[in-house]
Amino acid sequence: MAESAEYFNSGLHFELLDRNKDGYLDTAEVTRLGVAMGVSLQEIGAVAAGLDGDGDGKVSREELGAAVHEFFYGDDPEAPGARIFGKLD
């Protein structure tokens, strides 16, 4: 995994988002993140689904780190990580 994703995975960032401290981001936590990042409520469901790489209904530290890495370094505009902050115009 790229250095930026490792930094995000190992740091305080995920801990701040994981309010119930279960090691995952649930729907409410992903929604809070989306709203804070300016993602429209209409887009949050699609963003959450894209973040949940294994489809288990929650977002792991690794899944979020991979999406952040994809956003900054990926070259596929349709990849889930490309829309982590909603649709950018």
N, CA, C and O atoms as CSV, one atom per row, in Angstrom:
chain,resi,resn,atom,element,x,y,z
A,1,MET,N,N,0.855,-1.181,0.000
A,1,MET,CA,C,0.000,0.000,0.000
A,1,MET,C,C,0.890,1.228,0.000
A,1,MET,O,O,1.966,1.223,0.598
A,2,ALA,N,N,0.463,2.230,-0.639
A,2,ALA,CA,C,1.271,3.446,-0.774
A,2,ALA,C,C,1.452,4.135,0.573
A,2,ALA,O,O,0.666,3.955,1.503
A,3,GLU,N,N,2.491,4.912,0.641
A,3,GLU,CA,C,2.847,5.603,1.865
A,3,GLU,C,C,1.717,6.485,2.400
A,3,GLU,O,O,1.488,6.520,3.609
A,4,SER,N,N,1.012,7.193,1.526
A,4,SER,CA,C,-0.060,8.080,1.984
A,4,SER,C,C,-1.184,7.292,2.633
A,4,SER,O,O,-1.742,7.728,3.640
A,5,ALA,N,N,-1.526,6.136,2.073
A,5,ALA,CA,C,-2.580,5.315,2.651
A,5,ALA,C,C,-2.121,4.743,3.990
A,5,ALA,O,O,-2.909,4.669,4.933
A,6,GLU,N,N,-0.861,4.339,4.082
A,6,GLU,CA,C,-0.337,3.820,5.342
A,6,GLU,C,C,-0.388,4.886,6.425
A,6,GLU,O,O,-0.747,4.590,7.565
A,7,TYR,N,N,-0.036,6.117,6.090
A,7,TYR,CA,C,-0.098,7.205,7.061
A,7,TYR,C,C,-1.527,7.385,7.546
A,7,TYR,O,O,-1.775,7.509,8.745
A,8,PHE,N,N,-2.459,7.397,6.613
A,8,PHE,CA,C,-3.851,7.584,6.988
A,8,PHE,C,C,-4.333,6.419,7.837
A,8,PHE,O,O,-5.043,6.628,8.821
A,9,ASN,N,N,-3.967,5.213,7.482
A,9,ASN,CA,C,-4.412,4.029,8.205
A,9,ASN,C,C,-3.880,3.987,9.623
A,9,ASN,O,O,-4.585,3.544,10.530
A,10,SER,N,N,-2.664,4.433,9.833
A,10,SER,CA,C,-2.036,4.261,11.126
A,10,SER,C,C,-2.231,5.448,12.055
A,10,SER,O,O,-1.909,5.360,13.240
A,11,GLY,N,N,-2.740,6.532,11.550
A,11,GLY,CA,C,-2.793,7.755,12.332
A,11,GLY,C,C,-4.087,7.982,13.083
A,11,GLY,O,O,-4.975,7.132,13.149
A,12,LEU,N,N,-4.142,9.134,13.625
A,12,LEU,CA,C,-5.276,9.575,14.416
A,12,LEU,C,C,-6.515,9.831,13.568
A,12,LEU,O,O,-7.626,9.864,14.098
A,13,HIS,N,N,-6.345,10.010,12.276
A,13,HIS,CA,C,-7.461,10.364,11.404
A,13,HIS,C,C,-8.628,9.394,11.529
A,13,HIS,O,O,-9.763,9.819,11.742
A,14,PHE,N,N,-8.367,8.116,11.401
A,14,PHE,CA,C,-9.434,7.126,11.469
A,14,PHE,C,C,-10.060,7.109,12.856
A,14,PHE,O,O,-11.277,6.984,12.994
A,15,GLU,N,N,-9.231,7.232,13.873
A,15,GLU,CA,C,-9.729,7.219,15.253
A,15,GLU,C,C,-10.724,8.348,15.505
A,15,GLU,O,O,-11.697,8.178,16.239
A,16,LEU,N,N,-10.471,9.492,14.895
A,16,LEU,CA,C,-11.390,10.619,15.054
A,16,LEU,C,C,-12.732,10.362,14.380
A,16,LEU,O,O,-13.770,10.818,14.860
A,17,LEU,N,N,-12.709,9.632,13.271
A,17,LEU,CA,C,-13.940,9.337,12.537
A,17,LEU,C,C,-14.737,8.210,13.181
A,17,LEU,O,O,-15.967,8.215,13.133
A,18,ASP,N,N,-14.056,7.262,13.773
A,18,ASP,CA,C,-14.683,6.084,14.380
A,18,ASP,C,C,-15.194,6.427,15.779
A,18,ASP,O,O,-14.566,6.093,16.783
A,19,ARG,N,N,-16.331,7.091,15.825
A,19,ARG,CA,C,-16.832,7.625,17.092
A,19,ARG,C,C,-17.223,6.549,18.096
A,19,ARG,O,O,-17.088,6.759,19.301
A,20,ASN,N,N,-17.705,5.399,17.622
A,20,ASN,CA,C,-18.103,4.352,18.574
A,20,ASN,C,C,-16.947,3.395,18.889
A,20,ASN,O,O,-17.121,2.446,19.655
A,21,LYS,N,N,-15.784,3.637,18.310
A,21,LYS,CA,C,-14.539,2.919,18.595
A,21,LYS,C,C,-14.638,1.413,18.364
A,21,LYS,O,O,-14.069,0.625,19.120
A,22,ASP,N,N,-15.371,1.013,17.303
A,22,ASP,CA,C,-15.475,-0.416,16.999
A,22,ASP,C,C,-14.494,-0.857,15.920
A,22,ASP,O,O,-14.477,-2.026,15.535
A,23,GLY,N,N,-13.686,0.064,15.434
A,23,GLY,CA,C,-12.694,-0.274,14.423
A,23,GLY,C,C,-13.192,-0.162,12.992
A,23,GLY,O,O,-12.465,-0.485,12.053
A,24,TYR,N,N,-14.423,0.294,12.822
A,24,TYR,CA,C,-15.029,0.459,11.495
A,24,TYR,C,C,-15.832,1.748,11.475
A,24,TYR,O,O,-16.180,2.291,12.523
A,25,LEU,N,N,-16.124,2.235,10.270
A,25,LEU,CA,C,-17.037,3.359,10.125
A,25,LEU,C,C,-18.385,2.796,9.705
A,25,LEU,O,O,-18.493,2.096,8.698
A,26,ASP,N,N,-19.407,3.108,10.484
A,26,ASP,CA,C,-20.756,2.683,10.127
A,26,ASP,C,C,-21.424,3.772,9.289
A,26,ASP,O,O,-20.806,4.788,8.974
A,27,THR,N,N,-22.668,3.555,8.940
A,27,THR,CA,C,-23.377,4.498,8.070
A,27,THR,C,C,-23.404,5.908,8.648
A,27,THR,O,O,-23.182,6.880,7.925
A,28,ALA,N,N,-23.672,6.023,9.937
A,28,ALA,CA,C,-23.733,7.353,10.566
A,28,ALA,C,C,-22.370,8.039,10.533
A,28,ALA,O,O,-22.289,9.244,10.295
A,29,GLU,N,N,-21.310,7.289,10.766
A,29,GLU,CA,C,-19.974,7.870,10.765
A,29,GLU,C,C,-19.551,8.282,9.350
A,29,GLU,O,O,-18.922,9.325,9.169
A,30,VAL,N,N,-19.891,7.474,8.363
A,30,VAL,CA,C,-19.584,7.845,6.977
A,30,VAL,C,C,-20.397,9.068,6.568
A,30,VAL,O,O,-19.895,9.943,5.863
A,31,THR,N,N,-21.637,9.127,7.006
A,31,THR,CA,C,-22.482,10.282,6.704
A,31,THR,C,C,-21.887,11.545,7.317
A,31,THR,O,O,-21.835,12.585,6.661
A,32,ARG,N,N,-21.440,11.465,8.569
A,32,ARG,CA,C,-20.794,12.615,9.222
A,32,ARG,C,C,-19.570,13.069,8.433
A,32,ARG,O,O,-19.364,14.265,8.229
A,33,LEU,N,N,-18.765,12.114,7.995
A,33,LEU,CA,C,-17.581,12.441,7.212
A,33,LEU,C,C,-17.976,13.123,5.910
A,33,LEU,O,O,-17.390,14.139,5.535
A,34,GLY,N,N,-18.967,12.567,5.220
A,34,GLY,CA,C,-19.411,13.140,3.952
A,34,GLY,C,C,-19.921,14.559,4.106
A,34,GLY,O,O,-19.566,15.442,3.326
A,35,VAL,N,N,-20.748,14.775,5.105
A,35,VAL,CA,C,-21.297,16.117,5.346
A,35,VAL,C,C,-20.156,17.095,5.658
A,35,VAL,O,O,-20.142,18.218,5.155
A,36,ALA,N,N,-19.208,16.663,6.484
A,36,ALA,CA,C,-18.082,17.530,6.842
A,36,ALA,C,C,-17.230,17.882,5.619
A,36,ALA,O,O,-16.638,18.959,5.551
A,37,MET,N,N,-17.178,16.959,4.655
A,37,MET,CA,C,-16.384,17.179,3.450
A,37,MET,C,C,-17.171,17.871,2.346
A,37,MET,O,O,-16.641,18.108,1.261
A,38,GLY,N,N,-18.429,18.197,2.614
A,38,GLY,CA,C,-19.230,18.917,1.637
A,38,GLY,C,C,-19.918,18.041,0.610
A,38,GLY,O,O,-20.380,18.537,-0.418
A,39,VAL,N,N,-19.995,16.727,0.878
A,39,VAL,CA,C,-20.695,15.823,-0.036
A,39,VAL,C,C,-22.189,16.011,0.167
A,39,VAL,O,O,-22.662,16.079,1.301
A,40,SER,N,N,-22.923,16.095,-0.917
A,40,SER,CA,C,-24.369,16.280,-0.798
A,40,SER,C,C,-25.006,15.027,-0.201
A,40,SER,O,O,-24.509,13.915,-0.381
A,41,LEU,N,N,-26.098,15.225,0.501
A,41,LEU,CA,C,-26.801,14.087,1.091
A,41,LEU,C,C,-27.244,13.092,0.027
A,41,LEU,O,O,-27.338,11.895,0.297
A,42,GLN,N,N,-27.514,13.575,-1.168
A,42,GLN,CA,C,-27.912,12.696,-2.258
A,42,GLN,C,C,-26.767,11.781,-2.688
A,42,GLN,O,O,-27.012,10.675,-3.172
A,43,GLU,N,N,-25.538,12.220,-2.520
A,43,GLU,CA,C,-24.371,11.450,-2.958
A,43,GLU,C,C,-23.782,10.552,-1.881
A,43,GLU,O,O,-23.037,9.624,-2.194
A,44,ILE,N,N,-24.100,10.809,-0.630
A,44,ILE,CA,C,-23.449,10.093,0.470
A,44,ILE,C,C,-23.657,8.589,0.381
A,44,ILE,O,O,-22.727,7.832,0.658
A,45,GLY,N,N,-24.837,8.134,0.006
A,45,GLY,CA,C,-25.079,6.697,-0.104
A,45,GLY,C,C,-24.151,6.045,-1.110
A,45,GLY,O,O,-23.608,4.971,-0.852
A,46,ALA,N,N,-23.966,6.685,-2.255
A,46,ALA,CA,C,-23.072,6.147,-3.283
A,46,ALA,C,C,-21.618,6.177,-2.817
A,46,ALA,O,O,-20.853,5.253,-3.089
A,47,VAL,N,N,-21.249,7.231,-2.123
A,47,VAL,CA,C,-19.884,7.330,-1.591
A,47,VAL,C,C,-19.658,6.209,-0.577
A,47,VAL,O,O,-18.628,5.536,-0.617
A,48,ALA,N,N,-20.607,6.008,0.326
A,48,ALA,CA,C,-20.480,4.968,1.347
A,48,ALA,C,C,-20.359,3.591,0.708
A,48,ALA,O,O,-19.528,2.782,1.121
A,49,ALA,N,N,-21.181,3.326,-0.290
A,49,ALA,CA,C,-21.124,2.036,-0.980
A,49,ALA,C,C,-19.769,1.846,-1.656
A,49,ALA,O,O,-19.227,0.741,-1.661
A,50,GLY,N,N,-19.226,2.909,-2.221
A,50,GLY,CA,C,-17.922,2.832,-2.857
A,50,GLY,C,C,-16.794,2.603,-1.868
A,50,GLY,O,O,-15.813,1.932,-2.188
A,51,LEU,N,N,-16.924,3.149,-0.680
A,51,LEU,CA,C,-15.896,2.971,0.347
A,51,LEU,C,C,-15.890,1.556,0.903
A,51,LEU,O,O,-14.840,1.036,1.279
A,52,ASP,N,N,-17.056,0.936,0.956
A,52,ASP,CA,C,-17.210,-0.404,1.532
A,52,ASP,C,C,-16.809,-1.454,0.498
A,52,ASP,O,O,-17.660,-2.071,-0.142
A,53,GLY,N,N,-15.511,-1.642,0.349
A,53,GLY,CA,C,-14.969,-2.494,-0.700
A,53,GLY,C,C,-15.412,-3.944,-0.646
A,53,GLY,O,O,-15.564,-4.574,-1.693
A,54,ASP,N,N,-15.624,-4.493,0.548
A,54,ASP,CA,C,-16.005,-5.900,0.637
A,54,ASP,C,C,-17.504,-6.108,0.838
A,54,ASP,O,O,-17.967,-7.241,0.962
A,55,GLY,N,N,-18.264,-5.003,0.869
A,55,GLY,CA,C,-19.717,-5.096,0.948
A,55,GLY,C,C,-20.263,-5.604,2.264
A,55,GLY,O,O,-21.372,-6.137,2.306
A,56,ASP,N,N,-19.504,-5.448,3.347
A,56,ASP,CA,C,-19.974,-5.943,4.639
A,56,ASP,C,C,-20.796,-4.923,5.421
A,56,ASP,O,O,-21.182,-5.185,6.560
A,57,GLY,N,N,-21.069,-3.764,4.823
A,57,GLY,CA,C,-21.898,-2.764,5.479
A,57,GLY,C,C,-21.155,-1.813,6.388
A,57,GLY,O,O,-21.775,-0.995,7.069
A,58,LYS,N,N,-19.841,-1.905,6.412
A,58,LYS,CA,C,-19.025,-1.002,7.220
A,58,LYS,C,C,-17.721,-0.744,6.486
A,58,LYS,O,O,-17.330,-1.507,5.603
A,59,VAL,N,N,-17.056,0.335,6.859
A,59,VAL,CA,C,-15.823,0.746,6.186
A,59,VAL,C,C,-14.661,0.545,7.144
A,59,VAL,O,O,-14.623,1.130,8.226
A,60,SER,N,N,-13.721,-0.285,6.736
A,60,SER,CA,C,-12.545,-0.537,7.569
A,60,SER,C,C,-11.509,0.563,7.375
A,60,SER,O,O,-11.589,1.366,6.446
A,61,ARG,N,N,-10.564,0.573,8.253
A,61,ARG,CA,C,-9.442,1.508,8.166
A,61,ARG,C,C,-8.719,1.336,6.822
A,61,ARG,O,O,-8.357,2.317,6.171
A,62,GLU,N,N,-8.517,0.078,6.420
A,62,GLU,CA,C,-7.821,-0.199,5.170
A,62,GLU,C,C,-8.639,0.250,3.959
A,62,GLU,O,O,-8.083,0.780,2.997
A,63,GLU,N,N,-9.946,0.043,4.002
A,63,GLU,CA,C,-10.797,0.468,2.888
A,63,GLU,C,C,-10.778,1.984,2.731
A,63,GLU,O,O,-10.692,2.493,1.614
A,64,LEU,N,N,-10.858,2.698,3.835
A,64,LEU,CA,C,-10.821,4.154,3.760
A,64,LEU,C,C,-9.456,4.633,3.281
A,64,LEU,O,O,-9.373,5.546,2.459
A,65,GLY,N,N,-8.392,4.028,3.783
A,65,GLY,CA,C,-7.054,4.404,3.342
A,65,GLY,C,C,-6.852,4.166,1.861
A,65,GLY,O,O,-6.244,4.988,1.175
A,66,ALA,N,N,-7.360,3.039,1.356
A,66,ALA,CA,C,-7.247,2.730,-0.067
A,66,ALA,C,C,-8.027,3.740,-0.903
A,66,ALA,O,O,-7.569,4.148,-1.970
A,67,ALA,N,N,-9.198,4.142,-0.426
A,67,ALA,CA,C,-10.006,5.118,-1.165
A,67,ALA,C,C,-9.330,6.483,-1.197
A,67,ALA,O,O,-9.336,7.155,-2.228
A,68,VAL,N,N,-8.753,6.891,-0.087
A,68,VAL,CA,C,-8.043,8.177,-0.043
A,68,VAL,C,C,-6.855,8.130,-1.004
A,68,VAL,O,O,-6.600,9.092,-1.730
A,69,HIS,N,N,-6.137,7.023,-1.005
A,69,HIS,CA,C,-5.014,6.878,-1.928
A,69,HIS,C,C,-5.497,6.949,-3.377
A,69,HIS,O,O,-4.886,7.623,-4.206
A,70,GLU,N,N,-6.583,6.260,-3.676
A,70,GLU,CA,C,-7.136,6.264,-5.033
A,70,GLU,C,C,-7.539,7.681,-5.444
A,70,GLU,O,O,-7.325,8.078,-6.589
A,71,PHE,N,N,-8.113,8.433,-4.529
A,71,PHE,CA,C,-8.524,9.801,-4.834
A,71,PHE,C,C,-7.323,10.643,-5.270
A,71,PHE,O,O,-7.389,11.357,-6.271
A,72,PHE,N,N,-6.241,10.558,-4.521
A,72,PHE,CA,C,-5.099,11.422,-4.790
A,72,PHE,C,C,-4.174,10.896,-5.890
A,72,PHE,O,O,-3.545,11.682,-6.598
A,73,TYR,N,N,-4.089,9.582,-6.035
A,73,TYR,CA,C,-3.094,9.026,-6.952
A,73,TYR,C,C,-3.672,8.177,-8.081
A,73,TYR,O,O,-2.940,7.824,-9.006
A,74,GLY,N,N,-4.943,7.844,-8.037
A,74,GLY,CA,C,-5.532,6.996,-9.058
A,74,GLY,C,C,-5.759,7.727,-10.368
A,74,GLY,O,O,-5.803,8.956,-10.412
A,75,ASP,N,N,-5.900,6.958,-11.427
A,75,ASP,CA,C,-6.131,7.567,-12.730
A,75,ASP,C,C,-7.471,7.143,-13.338
A,75,ASP,O,O,-7.749,7.444,-14.499
A,76,ASP,N,N,-8.297,6.448,-12.558
A,76,ASP,CA,C,-9.612,6.011,-13.031
A,76,ASP,C,C,-10.689,6.897,-12.411
A,76,ASP,O,O,-10.970,6.765,-11.220
A,77,PRO,N,N,-11.297,7.794,-13.182
A,77,PRO,CA,C,-12.305,8.702,-12.625
A,77,PRO,C,C,-13.572,7.994,-12.162
A,77,PRO,O,O,-14.401,8.600,-11.483
A,78,GLU,N,N,-13.736,6.721,-12.518
A,78,GLU,CA,C,-14.916,5.964,-12.093
A,78,GLU,C,C,-14.635,5.071,-10.886
A,78,GLU,O,O,-15.553,4.421,-10.385
A,79,ALA,N,N,-13.408,5.023,-10.412
A,79,ALA,CA,C,-13.061,4.208,-9.252
A,79,ALA,C,C,-13.757,4.754,-8.008
A,79,ALA,O,O,-13.965,5.962,-7.900
A,80,PRO,N,N,-14.121,3.878,-7.066
A,80,PRO,CA,C,-14.808,4.350,-5.854
A,80,PRO,C,C,-14.066,5.465,-5.125
A,80,PRO,O,O,-14.687,6.415,-4.650
A,81,GLY,N,N,-12.754,5.357,-5.035
A,81,GLY,CA,C,-11.981,6.381,-4.346
A,81,GLY,C,C,-11.982,7.721,-5.045
A,81,GLY,O,O,-11.755,8.752,-4.410
A,82,ALA,N,N,-12.234,7.724,-6.342
A,82,ALA,CA,C,-12.256,8.976,-7.093
A,82,ALA,C,C,-13.419,9.863,-6.672
A,82,ALA,O,O,-13.408,11.069,-6.920
A,83,ARG,N,N,-14.412,9.272,-6.043
A,83,ARG,CA,C,-15.592,10.036,-5.628
A,83,ARG,C,C,-15.753,10.108,-4.108
A,83,ARG,O,O,-16.851,10.345,-3.604
A,84,ILE,N,N,-14.671,9.904,-3.396
A,84,ILE,CA,C,-14.751,9.897,-1.936
A,84,ILE,C,C,-15.296,11.226,-1.389
A,84,ILE,O,O,-15.926,11.252,-0.332
A,85,PHE,N,N,-15.055,12.306,-2.100
A,85,PHE,CA,C,-15.555,13.609,-1.667
A,85,PHE,C,C,-16.734,14.053,-2.526
A,85,PHE,O,O,-17.000,15.246,-2.668
A,86,GLY,N,N,-17.440,13.070,-3.099
A,86,GLY,CA,C,-18.571,13.370,-3.966
A,86,GLY,C,C,-18.102,13.676,-5.364
A,86,GLY,O,O,-16.914,13.579,-5.670
A,87,LYS,N,N,-19.027,14.040,-6.202
A,87,LYS,CA,C,-18.689,14.359,-7.585
A,87,LYS,C,C,-18.058,15.743,-7.642
A,87,LYS,O,O,-18.644,16.733,-7.203
A,88,LEU,N,N,-16.862,15.786,-8.188
A,88,LEU,CA,C,-16.161,17.057,-8.315
A,88,LEU,C,C,-16.359,17.581,-9.730
A,88,LEU,O,O,-16.155,16.859,-10.707
A,89,ASP,N,N,-16.753,18.821,-9.827
A,89,ASP,CA,C,-16.955,19.428,-11.146
A,89,ASP,C,C,-15.714,20.137,-11.614
A,89,ASP,O,O,-15.703,20.706,-12.705
